[in-house]
């Protein structure tokens, strides 16, 4: 699917904005985790709460890392002309899906099959 130049720029801008937001959130999360771990705590409850916070931040970062990988993949597909084509079945991904999820690599049907097999 060849995306028109103006449309491609808008898609690229959306993807880059999302990418930058994820990277910014990651830097903030790492800084908070470092801060939490560097402060000496005497209370067992405070230590447990801090450890829980670090675990939650770590899980969030895993989700963000997956989202970042999807965005990078979408940028690559945009560059090579395959943006908007399902990597599973080769069909065109509906514009409505791409409007909501611009980093989508698969149509809804293929994405559902992939999620079911995970």
KOLMARMI-576536 format. One record per atom (N, C-alpha, C): x, y, z. Coordinates in steps of 0.05 Angstrom, whole numbers, plus 5000, padded with zeros to 4 digits. Each point is the difference from the previous one (the first is absolute). Layout:
N
XYZ ...
***
This chain:
118
501749775000 498350235000 501850255000 499950154980 501650244998 498350235013 501150115021 498750215015 500850274988 498050174994 500650274989 501950155018 501750164988 502150145015 499050165024 497950164996 498950165022 498949825022 498549804992 498949815019 502249855014 502149924985 502249865013 501450175021 500350264994 501250185019 498450025026 497350014997 498350025023 500249745017 500049784986 500249745014 502749995014 502150074986 502750005012 500150185024 498850244998 500050195023 498649885024 497749874995 498549875022 501749785013 501349844984 501649785010 502450115016 501350214989 502350115014 499250145026 497750135000 499050125025 499549795021 498849784992 499549785019 502649875010 501949974981 502649895007 501450185021 500050264995 501350195019 498649995027 497449985001 498549995025 500849755016 500249774985 500949755014 502850025011 501850124984 502850035009 500150185024 498550224999 499950195023 499049865025 497849854997 498949855023 502049805011 501449874982 502049805009 502250145016 501050224990 502150145015 499050095028 497550095001 498950085026 499749765018 499149774989 499649765017 502649905011 502150004983 502649915009 501150195022 499650254996 500950195021 498549965026 497449954999 498549955024 500949745014 500549794984 500949755011 502750035014 501850144986 502650055012 499850155026 498250205000 499650165025 498949835022 498049844994 498849825020 502049815012 501749894983 502049805009 502350135015 500650254994 502350135013 499550115028 497550055006 499350115026 500049785021 501550035021 500049805021 497450015015 498949765005 497449985014 500449825025 498850095021 500249845025 497549845005 497850094990 497449875005 499649774980 499349775009 499649774983 497750054980 497950135008 497850064983 500850194977 501650205007 501050184979 501849854980 501649825010 501849854982 498249834981 498049865011 498249844984 498550174979 499150235009 498650184981 501950094977 502450075007 502050084980 500649784980 500349765011 500549774982 497649954982 497650035009 497649974984 500050214978 500650255007 500150224981 501949944977 502449905008 502049934980 499049784981 498649805011 498949784984 497950114980 498350175010 497950124983 501450164977 502050165007 501450164980 501349824980 501149775009 501349814981 498049884981 497749935010 497949884982 499050214981 499750245009 499150224982 502150044978 502549985007 502150044980 500049784980 499249755008 499849794980 497850064980 497850105010 497850074982 500950234981 501350195012 501050234984 502149904979 501749815008 502049904981 498749864977 497849855005 498649874978 498650214982 498950215012 498750214985 502150154983 502350045011 502250144985 500949834977 500249745004 500849824978 497950004977 497450025008 497950014980 500250264984 500650225014 500250264987 502450004980 502249895009 502449994982 499349834976 498649785004 499249834977 498250154981 498150155011 498250164983 501650214984 501950125012 501750204986 501549864977 501049765005 501449854979 498149934978 497649915006 498149934980 499150254984 499950225013 499350254986 502250074980 502549965008 502350064983 500149814976 499549745005 500349814978 497549964983 497850155007 497649994984 498049785007 500549855022 498249795008 498250085022 500050255008 498250105021 497149964992 498449895019 497249964994 499349734989 502049834996 499649734990 500549815023 498149825005 500249815022 502449814995 501649985021 502349814998 499149715002 497649955009 499049735002 498849904974 498150154989 498549894977 500450174974 501450225003 500650164976 497750184991 497850005015 497750174993 500650295010 498550184989 500250285008 498850035028 501450135018 499050065027 498050244997 497649975010 498150224998 501050275011 499450214987 500950275008 499050075028 497749905008 498950065027 501949875021 501049764995 501849875019 502650155001 501050094978 502650154999 499650275013 497650124998 499650265013 500149975031 499149785010 500049955029 502749905009 501149824984 502549875007 502050024976 501250234997 501750044976 502449814998 500749875022 502249814999 499149724993 497549964995 498949734994 501549874977 500949755005 501349854979 498249794988 497749955013 498249794991 497150105001 498449884983 497150065000 498949895026 497650085007 498849915025 499849705002 499349874978 499749715001 502649865006 502150084986 502749885005 501150065027 499450255010 500950075027 498649835021 497449954996 498549835018 501149725001 500749894977 501149734998 502749995015 501750214996 502650015012 499750025030 498150165010 499650035029 499049745012 498249864985 498949755010 502249785003 502050014983 502149805001 502250065021 499950255011 502050075020 499449895027 
***
